[in-house]
Amino acid sequence: VQLQASGGGLVQAGGSLSISCACSRRTSSNNAVGWFRQAPGKEREFVATISWNGAITSFADSVKGRFSISRDRATATVYLQMGSLKPEDTAVYYCAASIYSIGATSPDNYRYWGPGTEVTVSS
């Protein structure tokens, strides 16, 4: 089971960035996938999650209305589209596969984690 996040980079405040998570097909077929982030000196926090079929999504209050999440089952890829970015969105972003078909906010529900991709938002 493998996940690989990519697409991070440097963006100005107010800008947009899309990051992706390539999942092994075995991971993605029946599992919810979530995005988490960890800023320097802070704990890892939930960002967004999408159910196995893409029908159900959930977002942290801090990103609601600015971020969206989607998945392409054909390519086993999950996307996090980030808009109206703020300096406080700066973090390493991780994708993870849940043990359930519908995602949750707790990282305890996610069994498989990939290496993160760094997003830096400049003011």
C-alpha positions in Angstrom: 0.0 0.0 0.0 1.6 3.2 -1.1 0.7 6.8 -1.3 2.7 9.7 -2.7 1.8 13.3 -2.3 3.2 15.8 -4.8 2.7 19.3 -6.1 3.8 21.4 -3.2 5.6 24.6 -3.6 5.8 28.3 -2.9 2.8 30.5 -3.5 1.8 34.0 -2.6 -1.0 34.8 -0.2 -4.3 34.8 -2.0 -3.0 32.4 -4.6 -4.0 28.9 -5.5 -2.3 25.6 -5.6 -3.4 22.0 -6.3 -1.6 19.1 -4.7 -2.2 15.4 -5.5 -1.9 12.1 -3.9 -1.1 9.0 -6.0 -2.5 5.9 -4.4 -1.9 2.3 -5.2 -5.1 0.9 -6.6 -5.4 -1.5 -3.8 -5.5 1.4 -1.4 -7.9 3.6 -3.2 -10.6 1.1 -4.3 -12.6 0.9 -1.0 -10.9 3.4 1.3 -11.5 7.0 2.2 -8.5 9.3 1.7 -7.7 12.2 3.9 -5.3 15.2 3.8 -3.5 16.3 7.0 -0.9 19.0 7.5 1.8 19.8 10.0 3.3 23.2 10.4 6.6 23.7 12.1 6.3 23.4 15.9 2.7 22.3 15.7 0.8 19.0 15.8 -0.5 17.3 12.7 -4.1 18.5 11.9 -6.9 17.3 9.7 -7.6 19.2 6.5 -10.0 17.3 4.4 -11.3 13.8 3.5 -13.2 12.2 0.7 -15.1 8.9 0.8 -14.2 5.9 -1.3 -16.5 6.9 -4.1 -16.1 10.6 -3.8 -19.6 11.2 -2.7 -18.9 12.5 0.8 -16.3 15.1 1.7 -15.5 16.9 4.9 -13.2 19.9 5.7 -11.6 21.5 8.6 -13.3 24.8 9.6 -10.0 26.6 8.8 -10.1 25.6 5.2 -13.9 25.4 4.5 -14.9 27.4 1.5 -11.3 27.8 0.3 -10.2 24.2 -0.3 -11.8 21.4 -2.2 -11.1 17.7 -2.5 -11.7 15.3 -5.4 -10.6 11.9 -6.5 -10.2 10.2 -9.9 -10.8 6.5 -9.4 -9.5 5.7 -12.8 -6.1 6.9 -12.0 -6.3 6.3 -8.2 -5.4 9.9 -7.5 -6.8 12.3 -4.9 -6.5 16.0 -5.3 -6.6 18.9 -2.9 -7.3 22.2 -4.5 -6.3 25.1 -2.3 -7.5 28.6 -2.9 -7.3 32.0 -1.2 -4.2 30.7 0.5 -3.0 32.3 3.7 0.5 32.3 5.3 -1.0 30.1 8.1 -1.7 27.4 5.5 2.1 26.9 5.3 2.8 23.3 6.3 3.9 19.9 5.1 0.8 18.2 3.7 0.3 14.5 4.0 -2.3 12.2 2.4 -3.4 9.0 4.1 -5.7 6.1 3.4 -8.4 5.4 6.0 -9.3 1.9 7.2 -12.9 2.9 6.5 -14.8 3.8 3.3 -15.9 7.1 4.7 -13.3 9.4 6.2 -13.0 10.9 9.6 -11.1 13.7 11.1 -8.9 11.7 13.5 -5.6 10.5 12.2 -6.2 7.3 14.2 -8.6 6.3 11.5 -5.9 6.3 8.8 -3.6 3.4 8.5 -1.4 4.2 5.5 0.5 7.4 5.2 2.7 8.8 2.4 5.6 11.2 2.6 4.4 14.8 2.7 4.7 17.6 0.2 5.7 21.1 1.5 3.5 24.1 0.8 4.8 27.6 1.7 2.5 30.6 1.4 4.4 33.9 1.5 2.8 37.1 2.7 
